[in-house]
Amino acid sequence: MADAWRGFVKDGHWDVDVNVRNFIQRNYTQYDGDESFLEGATEATDKLWGRLQELQKEERSHGIFRYRFSEGKQEGFFCDRPF
């Protein structure tokens, strides 16, 4: 077994095939602590969140907003029906 899996319970099929359910059942440990281990948002995250909030505001007033990335170009437009 690879070093990356050292410490995980090897009991079931997750180490032989793709079995997420089995992996979680065998290796889940409940966390009863608080959020003190979390760090604050980075500047990049704050910037992205701000842009997302702007787009959500536009979407609420104009309808569904679709955004595509294609060949290095960014395209944004509103759509008047669900997609």
The first five atom37 places (N, CA, C, CB, O) and aatype in JSON, in Angstrom:
{
  "aatype": [12, 0, 3, 0, 17, 1, 7, 13, 19, 11, 3, 7, 8, 17, 3, 19, 3, 19, 2, 19, 1, 2, 13, 9, 5, 1, 2, 18, 16, 5, 18, 3, 7, 3, 6, 15, 13, 10, 6, 7, 0, 16, 6, 0, 16, 3, 11, 10, 17, 7, 1, 10, 5, 6, 10, 5, 11, 6, 6, 1, 15, 8, 7, 9, 13, 1, 18, 1, 13, 15, 6, 7, 11, 5, 6, 7, 13, 13, 4, 3, 1, 14, 13],
  "atom_mask": [
    [1, 1, 1, 1, 1],
    [1, 1, 1, 1, 1],
    [1, 1, 1, 1, 1],
    [1, 1, 1, 1, 1],
    [1, 1, 1, 1, 1],
    [1, 1, 1, 1, 1],
    [1, 1, 1, 0, 1],
    [1, 1, 1, 1, 1],
    [1, 1, 1, 1, 1],
    [1, 1, 1, 1, 1],
    [1, 1, 1, 1, 1],
    [1, 1, 1, 0, 1],
    [1, 1, 1, 1, 1],
    [1, 1, 1, 1, 1],
    [1, 1, 1, 1, 1],
    [1, 1, 1, 1, 1],
    [1, 1, 1, 1, 1],
    [1, 1, 1, 1, 1],
    [1, 1, 1, 1, 1],
    [1, 1, 1, 1, 1],
    [1, 1, 1, 1, 1],
    [1, 1, 1, 1, 1],
    [1, 1, 1, 1, 1],
    [1, 1, 1, 1, 1],
    [1, 1, 1, 1, 1],
    [1, 1, 1, 1, 1],
    [1, 1, 1, 1, 1],
    [1, 1, 1, 1, 1],
    [1, 1, 1, 1, 1],
    [1, 1, 1, 1, 1],
    [1, 1, 1, 1, 1],
    [1, 1, 1, 1, 1],
    [1, 1, 1, 0, 1],
    [1, 1, 1, 1, 1],
    [1, 1, 1, 1, 1],
    [1, 1, 1, 1, 1],
    [1, 1, 1, 1, 1],
    [1, 1, 1, 1, 1],
    [1, 1, 1, 1, 1],
    [1, 1, 1, 0, 1],
    [1, 1, 1, 1, 1],
    [1, 1, 1, 1, 1],
    [1, 1, 1, 1, 1],
    [1, 1, 1, 1, 1],
    [1, 1, 1, 1, 1],
    [1, 1, 1, 1, 1],
    [1, 1, 1, 1, 1],
    [1, 1, 1, 1, 1],
    [1, 1, 1, 1, 1],
    [1, 1, 1, 0, 1],
    [1, 1, 1, 1, 1],
    [1, 1, 1, 1, 1],
    [1, 1, 1, 1, 1],
    [1, 1, 1, 1, 1],
    [1, 1, 1, 1, 1],
    [1, 1, 1, 1, 1],
    [1, 1, 1, 1, 1],
    [1, 1, 1, 1, 1],
    [1, 1, 1, 1, 1],
    [1, 1, 1, 1, 1],
    [1, 1, 1, 1, 1],
    [1, 1, 1, 1, 1],
    [1, 1, 1, 0, 1],
    [1, 1, 1, 1, 1],
    [1, 1, 1, 1, 1],
    [1, 1, 1, 1, 1],
    [1, 1, 1, 1, 1],
    [1, 1, 1, 1, 1],
    [1, 1, 1, 1, 1],
    [1, 1, 1, 1, 1],
    [1, 1, 1, 1, 1],
    [1, 1, 1, 0, 1],
    [1, 1, 1, 1, 1],
    [1, 1, 1, 1, 1],
    [1, 1, 1, 1, 1],
    [1, 1, 1, 0, 1],
    [1, 1, 1, 1, 1],
    [1, 1, 1, 1, 1],
    [1, 1, 1, 1, 1],
    [1, 1, 1, 1, 1],
    [1, 1, 1, 1, 1],
    [1, 1, 1, 1, 1],
    [1, 1, 1, 1, 1]
  ],
  "atom_positions": [
    [[0.85, -1.18, 0.0], [0.0, 0.0, 0.0], [0.9, 1.24, 0.0], [-0.97, 0.0, 1.23], [1.93, 1.27, 0.67]],
    [[0.51, 2.25, -0.75], [1.3, 3.49, -0.86], [1.36, 4.22, 0.48], [0.7, 4.41, -1.94], [0.46, 4.1, 1.31]],
    [[2.43, 4.99, 0.67], [2.58, 5.77, 1.9], [1.41, 6.73, 2.13], [3.88, 6.57, 1.85], [1.05, 7.01, 3.27]],
    [[0.81, 7.21, 1.04], [-0.31, 8.15, 1.17], [-1.48, 7.54, 1.94], [-0.78, 8.6, -0.2], [-2.27, 8.28, 2.53]],
    [[-1.6, 6.21, 1.94], [-2.72, 5.54, 2.6], [-2.35, 5.01, 3.98], [-3.24, 4.4, 1.73], [-3.19, 4.4, 4.65]],
    [[-1.11, 5.22, 4.4], [-0.69, 4.74, 5.71], [-1.54, 5.38, 6.81], [0.8, 5.03, 5.94], [-1.73, 6.6, 6.8]],
    [[-2.05, 4.6, 7.72], [-2.88, 5.11, 8.8], [-4.36, 4.91, 8.57], [0.0, 0.0, 0.0], [-5.16, 5.02, 9.51]],
    [[-4.75, 4.63, 7.32], [-6.15, 4.36, 7.04], [-6.44, 2.88, 7.29], [-6.5, 4.75, 5.59], [-5.56, 2.03, 7.15]],
    [[-7.66, 2.58, 7.66], [-8.07, 1.21, 7.93], [-8.14, 0.45, 6.61], [-9.43, 1.16, 8.67], [-8.85, 0.86, 5.69]],
    [[-7.41, -0.65, 6.51], [-7.45, -1.49, 5.31], [-8.4, -2.64, 5.6], [-6.0, -2.01, 4.91], [-7.98, -3.74, 5.96]],
    [[-9.67, -2.37, 5.43], [-10.69, -3.36, 5.74], [-11.85, -3.1, 4.79], [-11.15, -3.28, 7.25], [-12.6, -2.15, 4.99]],
    [[-12.01, -3.89, 3.81], [-13.06, -3.68, 2.82], [-12.46, -3.65, 1.44], [0.0, 0.0, 0.0], [-11.43, -4.27, 1.18]],
    [[-13.12, -2.93, 0.55], [-12.71, -2.95, -0.85], [-12.13, -1.63, -1.34], [-13.86, -3.33, -1.7], [-11.68, -1.57, -2.49]],
    [[-12.13, -0.59, -0.55], [-11.7, 0.72, -1.03], [-10.27, 0.73, -1.53], [-11.85, 1.75, 0.05], [-9.93, 1.53, -2.4]],
    [[-9.41, -0.15, -1.02], [-8.01, -0.16, -1.43], [-7.77, -0.99, -2.69], [-7.15, -0.69, -0.31], [-6.66, -1.0, -3.23]],
    [[-8.81, -1.67, -3.16], [-8.69, -2.51, -4.35], [-9.45, -1.89, -5.53], [-9.21, -3.92, -4.05], [-8.97, -1.95, -6.66]],
    [[-10.6, -1.31, -5.27], [-11.4, -0.68, -6.31], [-12.0, 0.62, -5.78], [-12.52, -1.63, -6.8], [-11.79, 0.97, -4.62]],
    [[-12.72, 1.32, -6.6], [-13.32, 2.6, -6.2], [-14.57, 2.3, -5.37], [-13.68, 3.49, -7.45], [-15.59, 1.86, -5.9]],
    [[-14.47, 2.54, -4.07], [-15.59, 2.27, -3.17], [-15.57, 3.34, -2.09], [-15.5, 0.83, -2.56], [-15.11, 3.11, -0.97]],
    [[-16.08, 4.51, -2.43], [-16.05, 5.66, -1.53], [-16.84, 5.38, -0.26], [-16.59, 6.91, -2.22], [-16.41, 5.73, 0.84]],
    [[-18.0, 4.76, -0.41], [-18.85, 4.45, 0.75], [-18.08, 3.61, 1.77], [-20.13, 3.72, 0.3], [-18.08, 3.92, 2.97]],
    [[-17.42, 2.56, 1.3], [-16.66, 1.69, 2.19], [-15.51, 2.43, 2.84], [-16.14, 0.48, 1.42], [-15.25, 2.26, 4.04]],
    [[-14.8, 3.27, 2.06], [-13.69, 4.03, 2.61], [-14.15, 4.93, 3.75], [-13.02, 4.86, 1.51], [-13.53, 4.97, 4.81]],
    [[-15.25, 5.66, 3.52], [-15.75, 6.57, 4.55], [-16.22, 5.8, 5.78], [-16.9, 7.42, 3.99], [-15.91, 6.19, 6.9]],
    [[-16.95, 4.72, 5.56], [-17.43, 3.94, 6.7], [-16.28, 3.4, 7.53], [-18.29, 2.79, 6.22], [-16.38, 3.35, 8.76]],
    [[-15.2, 3.0, 6.9], [-14.07, 2.4, 7.63], [-13.14, 3.44, 8.26], [-13.27, 1.53, 6.69], [-12.43, 3.12, 9.22]],
    [[-13.13, 4.66, 7.73], [-12.12, 5.63, 8.16], [-12.67, 6.92, 8.74], [-11.25, 5.96, 7.02], [-11.89, 7.82, 9.06]],
    [[-13.97, 7.06, 8.87], [-14.58, 8.28, 9.4], [-14.36, 8.37, 10.9], [-16.09, 8.31, 9.07], [-14.56, 7.4, 11.64]],
    [[-13.95, 9.55, 11.35], [-13.83, 9.84, 12.77], [-14.55, 11.15, 13.03], [-12.32, 9.91, 13.23], [-14.21, 12.17, 12.43]],
    [[-15.52, 11.15, 13.91], [-16.28, 12.36, 14.2], [-15.38, 13.4, 14.85], [-17.47, 12.04, 15.12], [-14.56, 13.08, 15.71]],
    [[-15.55, 14.66, 14.43], [-14.8, 15.78, 15.0], [-15.72, 16.53, 15.94], [-14.24, 16.73, 13.88], [-16.77, 17.02, 15.52]],
    [[-15.35, 16.61, 17.2], [-16.18, 17.28, 18.2], [-15.6, 18.62, 18.65], [-16.35, 16.38, 19.4], [-16.08, 19.22, 19.61]],
    [[-14.57, 19.09, 17.95], [-13.95, 20.36, 18.32], [-14.7, 21.55, 17.75], [0.0, 0.0, 0.0], [-15.81, 21.42, 17.25]],
    [[-14.07, 22.71, 17.84], [-14.69, 23.93, 17.32], [-13.95, 24.38, 16.06], [-14.68, 25.05, 18.38], [-13.12, 23.64, 15.51]],
    [[-14.25, 25.58, 15.61], [-13.67, 26.08, 14.36], [-12.33, 26.78, 14.55], [-14.64, 27.03, 13.72], [-11.84, 27.42, 13.61]],
    [[-11.71, 26.69, 15.72], [-10.48, 27.43, 15.99], [-9.32, 27.03, 15.08], [-10.08, 27.23, 17.42], [-8.35, 27.79, 14.96]],
    [[-9.38, 25.88, 14.44], [-8.3, 25.45, 13.56], [-8.38, 26.11, 12.18], [-8.33, 23.94, 13.41], [-7.43, 26.03, 11.41]],
    [[-9.51, 26.75, 11.86], [-9.7, 27.36, 10.55], [-8.94, 28.68, 10.42], [-11.18, 27.59, 10.28], [-8.77, 29.4, 11.4]],
    [[-8.49, 28.98, 9.22], [-7.84, 30.25, 8.91], [-8.85, 31.15, 8.23], [-6.57, 30.04, 8.01], [-9.87, 30.68, 7.71]],
    [[-8.58, 32.43, 8.23], [-9.45, 33.37, 7.52], [-9.28, 33.25, 6.01], [0.0, 0.0, 0.0], [-8.36, 32.58, 5.53]],
    [[-10.17, 33.89, 5.28], [-10.11, 33.86, 3.82], [-8.88, 34.62, 3.32], [-11.39, 34.47, 3.21], [-8.43, 35.58, 3.94]],
    [[-8.33, 34.17, 2.19], [-7.2, 34.86, 1.59], [-7.71, 36.08, 0.81], [-6.4, 33.9, 0.65], [-8.91, 36.22, 0.59]],
    [[-6.81, 36.94, 0.41], [-7.18, 38.11, -0.39], [-7.82, 37.67, -1.71], [-5.94, 39.01, -0.66], [-8.79, 38.27, -2.16]],
    [[-7.28, 36.62, -2.32], [-7.83, 36.11, -3.59], [-9.26, 35.6, -3.39], [-6.93, 34.99, -4.16], [-10.12, 35.81, -4.24]],
    [[-9.5, 34.93, -2.28], [-10.85, 34.42, -1.99], [-11.81, 35.56, -1.77], [-10.83, 33.5, -0.76], [-12.94, 35.53, -2.28]],
    [[-11.4, 36.58, -1.03], [-12.25, 37.75, -0.8], [-12.59, 38.45, -2.11], [-11.55, 38.74, 0.15], [-13.73, 38.88, -2.31]],
    [[-11.61, 38.56, -3.0], [-11.83, 39.2, -4.31], [-12.81, 38.39, -5.14], [-10.49, 39.36, -5.06], [-13.73, 38.95, -5.75]],
    [[-12.63, 37.07, -5.17], [-13.53, 36.2, -5.91], [-14.94, 36.25, -5.33], [-13.01, 34.76, -5.9], [-15.91, 36.31, -6.08]],
    [[-15.06, 36.22, -4.03], [-16.36, 36.28, -3.37], [-17.07, 37.6, -3.69], [-16.2, 36.11, -1.84], [-18.28, 37.61, -3.91]],
    [[-16.32, 38.69, -3.71], [-16.9, 39.99, -4.06], [-17.46, 39.99, -5.48], [0.0, 0.0, 0.0], [-18.56, 40.49, -5.72]],
    [[-16.7, 39.42, -6.42], [-17.16, 39.34, -7.81], [-18.39, 38.45, -7.92], [-16.03, 38.81, -8.73], [-19.33, 38.77, -8.66]],
    [[-18.4, 37.35, -7.21], [-19.55, 36.45, -7.22], [-20.8, 37.16, -6.7], [-19.27, 35.2, -6.37], [-21.88, 37.0, -7.27]],
    [[-20.65, 37.93, -5.65], [-21.8, 38.66, -5.1], [-22.34, 39.68, -6.1], [-21.41, 39.36, -3.8], [-23.55, 39.87, -6.2]],
    [[-21.44, 40.34, -6.86], [-21.88, 41.26, -7.91], [-22.69, 40.53, -8.97], [-20.67, 41.96, -8.55], [-23.74, 41.01, -9.4]],
    [[-22.2, 39.37, -9.4], [-22.89, 38.6, -10.42], [-24.23, 38.08, -9.92], [-22.02, 37.43, -10.88], [-25.21, 38.04, -10.67]],
    [[-24.29, 37.67, -8.65], [-25.56, 37.21, -8.09], [-26.58, 38.34, -8.05], [-25.34, 36.64, -6.69], [-27.77, 38.11, -8.29]],
    [[-26.14, 39.54, -7.73], [-27.04, 40.69, -7.7], [-27.6, 40.95, -9.11], [-26.3, 41.97, -7.17], [-28.8, 41.16, -9.27]],
    [[-26.72, 40.91, -10.12], [-27.17, 41.08, -11.51], [-28.15, 39.98, -11.91], [-25.97, 41.08, -12.47], [-29.17, 40.24, -12.55]],
    [[-27.83, 38.76, -11.51], [-28.68, 37.63, -11.86], [-30.07, 37.78, -11.27], [-28.04, 36.32, -11.38], [-31.06, 37.47, -11.93]],
    [[-30.16, 38.25, -10.03], [-31.46, 38.43, -9.39], [-32.3, 39.49, -10.1], [-31.27, 38.82, -7.92], [-33.52, 39.39, -10.14]],
    [[-31.65, 40.49, -10.66], [-32.41, 41.56, -11.32], [-32.67, 41.31, -12.81], [-31.68, 42.87, -11.15], [-33.61, 41.87, -13.37]],
    [[-31.84, 40.5, -13.47], [-31.97, 40.29, -14.91], [-32.35, 38.86, -15.31], [-30.68, 40.64, -15.57], [-32.78, 38.64, -16.45]],
    [[-32.22, 37.91, -14.44], [-32.48, 36.52, -14.8], [-31.22, 35.69, -14.7], [0.0, 0.0, 0.0], [-30.23, 36.13, -14.11]],
    [[-31.24, 34.53, -15.27], [-30.13, 33.58, -15.17], [-28.91, 34.12, -15.92], [-30.54, 32.19, -15.75], [-29.02, 34.6, -17.05]],
    [[-27.78, 34.04, -15.29], [-26.53, 34.5, -15.87], [-25.68, 33.3, -16.22], [-25.77, 35.46, -14.91], [-25.38, 32.47, -15.35]],
    [[-25.28, 33.2, -17.47], [-24.42, 32.09, -17.91], [-23.04, 32.67, -18.22], [-25.03, 31.36, -19.17], [-22.92, 33.76, -18.78]],
    [[-22.04, 31.94, -17.85], [-20.67, 32.41, -18.02], [-19.85, 31.27, -18.59], [-20.06, 32.91, -16.68], [-19.9, 30.15, -18.08]],
    [[-19.11, 31.54, -19.65], [-18.31, 30.5, -20.29], [-16.86, 30.93, -20.42], [-18.88, 30.16, -21.66], [-16.55, 32.1, -20.6]],
    [[-15.98, 29.96, -20.33], [-14.57, 30.16, -20.63], [-14.29, 29.32, -21.87], [-13.64, 29.76, -19.41], [-14.51, 28.11, -21.86]],
    [[-13.81, 29.93, -22.92], [-13.48, 29.17, -24.11], [-12.27, 29.78, -24.79], [-14.67, 29.11, -25.08], [-12.26, 30.97, -25.11]],
    [[-11.26, 28.98, -25.0], [-10.03, 29.39, -25.68], [-9.47, 30.7, -25.15], [-10.29, 29.51, -27.16], [-9.08, 31.58, -25.92]],
    [[-9.45, 30.82, -23.83], [-8.88, 32.0, -23.21], [-9.79, 33.21, -23.19], [0.0, 0.0, 0.0], [-9.43, 34.26, -22.66]],
    [[-10.98, 33.08, -23.79], [-11.94, 34.19, -23.8], [-12.99, 33.95, -22.73], [-12.6, 34.35, -25.2], [-13.39, 32.81, -22.49]],
    [[-13.43, 35.0, -22.11], [-14.49, 34.9, -21.11], [-15.74, 35.54, -21.69], [-14.07, 35.59, -19.76], [-15.7, 36.68, -22.16]],
    [[-16.84, 34.81, -21.66], [-18.08, 35.33, -22.2], [-19.14, 35.28, -21.11], [-18.53, 34.53, -23.45], [-19.3, 34.25, -20.45]],
    [[-19.85, 36.35, -20.93], [-20.94, 36.37, -19.97], [-22.18, 36.93, -20.63], [0.0, 0.0, 0.0], [-22.08, 37.91, -21.37]],
    [[-23.34, 36.34, -20.38], [-24.58, 36.86, -20.93], [-25.74, 36.38, -20.08], [-24.76, 36.42, -22.4], [-25.63, 35.41, -19.32]],
    [[-26.86, 37.08, -20.22], [-28.07, 36.71, -19.48], [-28.97, 35.86, -20.34], [-28.82, 37.95, -19.0], [-28.98, 36.0, -21.57]],
    [[-29.71, 34.99, -19.71], [-30.62, 34.08, -20.41], [-31.98, 34.23, -19.74], [-30.11, 32.58, -20.36], [-32.07, 34.28, -18.51]],
    [[-33.04, 34.31, -20.52], [-34.37, 34.52, -19.94], [-35.11, 33.23, -19.66], [-35.2, 35.37, -20.86], [-36.28, 33.26, -19.29]],
    [[-34.46, 32.1, -19.82], [-35.1, 30.81, -19.52], [-34.09, 29.86, -18.89], [-35.7, 30.19, -20.81], [-32.89, 30.0, -19.11]],
    [[-34.57, 28.89, -18.11], [-33.64, 27.93, -17.49], [-32.89, 27.14, -18.56], [-34.41, 26.96, -16.57], [-33.39, 26.93, -19.66]],
    [[-31.7, 26.71, -18.23], [-30.93, 25.89, -19.16], [-30.62, 24.55, -18.57], [-29.64, 26.59, -19.55], [-29.98, 23.72, -19.22]]
  ]
}
